Amino acid sequence: MLEVKALPLAELRRRSSEKWREYPEDVLPLFVAETDFPLAPAISATLQQALDIGDTGYIASRSPLAEAYTDFAQRRFGWTIDPSRLRSTADVSMGIVEILRRVTQPGERVVVTPPVYPPFYDLVAEAGAEVERVPLRDTGTRWELDLDGIRSAFAEGARAILLCNPHNPTGTVHEHESLAALAELAEEFGAAVVSDEIHAPLAQPGTGFTPFLAVNDAAQRVGFAVVSASKAFNLAGLKCALMVTADDATSSLVRGLPVEVEWRTGQFGLLASIAAFSEESDEWLDGLLRTLDENRLLLEDLLVTHLPGARYRIPDAGYLAWIDLTALEWGDNPARRILREGKVALHYGPAFGDEGRGYVRLNFGTSPEIITEAIERITALVGR
Ligand SMILES: Cc1ncc(COP(=O)(O)O)c(C=O)c1O
């Protein structure tokens, strides 16, 4: 089994991406969703070869990307896709905006389910629509879609929902039954479901992840999925995502997008994504999932032992932890104090919606040493 270990801190500090440039060196950055692992070997080899021969031109119209993703989806999720129904674009955000622009008229409402990835609010606005908030329901042990709330929103005219599957920041893998019910609701009210599945390759084994388009026939008719290798394989800067559909009407809508939407795909993103989705990278992805599993459990141990006021549910997917620090009484936005006095950069809870007051989001896609040091720094603030 391949062991996937984060790079040492000294090497990470040589990186020039947002995570490593936003704050001075005395701050541990656990905010933006980048990971600290080396690239999967197949990706490094592919990119190195492209560099060696200057393969930096426009993306090819005929590339094996769609087939690579189709095979990946079949192997990893048992999801059968017709490769002719896939279209690439620069990133998941762009795919979401372009689809929302076409399934809504200006000023129509799109449901989002806070607490949720903050740019969702902006993406809906960029598409010319308005946000309708239907928060996730907290059952006491899990978060789930509020299907009654979504039904009311659709009944009152919301035209689409922007689903996050798995959900950022809670790491929730939505249950098959609630996705199936959502698809039926959307069909009943003629609404579209745009499913952001960027964290899907990081769903932990046994958590029951289902791609939205695979839940039932209704989902195939109402759904658009936007997927990418970028979170699992840390390729966000290379710019490549895929829009997936499963029905003639939805496919023709995506096919009708301006050709420029597809041309904005990055050449390195496309090449790296083909390598990421290839069978050759499966062992690396399995190794990453094991490391993230250890990290999500380590975080629980550290919080239980050192910061018992913190409330944290182990996420089903991904490398983001949604931690409730309300009991520490550090205000609505505890990440501010943690940054200022503890020198740990976390994502601000309230940025995810009002439900995020008192919360922080911590990125554990790093080494056990960095996670431990971060929690020690935060713990040192208690009672200070
Ligand atoms: C749920 C979700 N969607 C979209 C994005 C951004 O993706 P992209 O860079 O492909 O637009 C992120 C980044 O963390 C995310 O968590």
Ligand as a Chemical Component Dictionary entry (heavy atoms), coordinates in Angstrom:
data_LIG
# 
_chem_comp.id                   LIG 
_chem_comp.type                 NON-POLYMER 
_chem_comp.pdbx_formal_charge   0 
_chem_comp.three_letter_code    LIG 
# 
loop_
_chem_comp_atom.comp_id 
_chem_comp_atom.atom_id 
_chem_comp_atom.alt_atom_id 
_chem_comp_atom.type_symbol 
_chem_comp_atom.charge 
_chem_comp_atom.model_Cartn_x 
_chem_comp_atom.model_Cartn_y 
_chem_comp_atom.model_Cartn_z 
_chem_comp_atom.pdbx_ordinal 
LIG C1 C1 C 0 -17.424 22.766 -2.777 1  
LIG C2 C2 C 0 -16.415 23.494 -3.605 2  
LIG N1 N1 N 0 -16.727 23.901 -4.834 3  
LIG C3 C3 C 0 -15.852 24.572 -5.603 4  
LIG C4 C4 C 0 -14.594 24.861 -5.139 5  
LIG C5 C5 C 0 -13.676 25.632 -6.033 6  
LIG O1 O1 O 0 -13.365 24.866 -7.120 7  
LIG P1 P1 P 0 -12.694 25.475 -8.415 8  
LIG O2 O2 O 0 -11.361 26.006 -7.990 9  
LIG O3 O3 O 0 -12.596 24.316 -9.350 10 
LIG O4 O4 O 0 -13.616 26.535 -8.912 11 
LIG C6 C6 C 0 -14.204 24.440 -3.869 12 
LIG C7 C7 C 0 -12.877 24.758 -3.371 13 
LIG O5 O5 O 0 -12.513 24.459 -2.278 14 
LIG C8 C8 C 0 -15.138 23.742 -3.081 15 
LIG O6 O6 O 0 -14.832 23.316 -1.857 16 
# 
loop_
_chem_comp_bond.comp_id 
_chem_comp_bond.atom_id_1 
_chem_comp_bond.atom_id_2 
_chem_comp_bond.value_order 
_chem_comp_bond.pdbx_ordinal 
LIG C1 C2 SING 1  
LIG C2 N1 SING 2  
LIG C2 C8 DOUB 3  
LIG N1 C3 DOUB 4  
LIG C3 C4 SING 5  
LIG C4 C5 SING 6  
LIG C4 C6 DOUB 7  
LIG C5 O1 SING 8  
LIG O1 P1 SING 9  
LIG P1 O2 DOUB 10 
LIG P1 O3 SING 11 
LIG P1 O4 SING 12 
LIG C6 C7 SING 13 
LIG C6 C8 SING 14 
LIG C7 O5 DOUB 15 
LIG C8 O6 SING 16 
# 
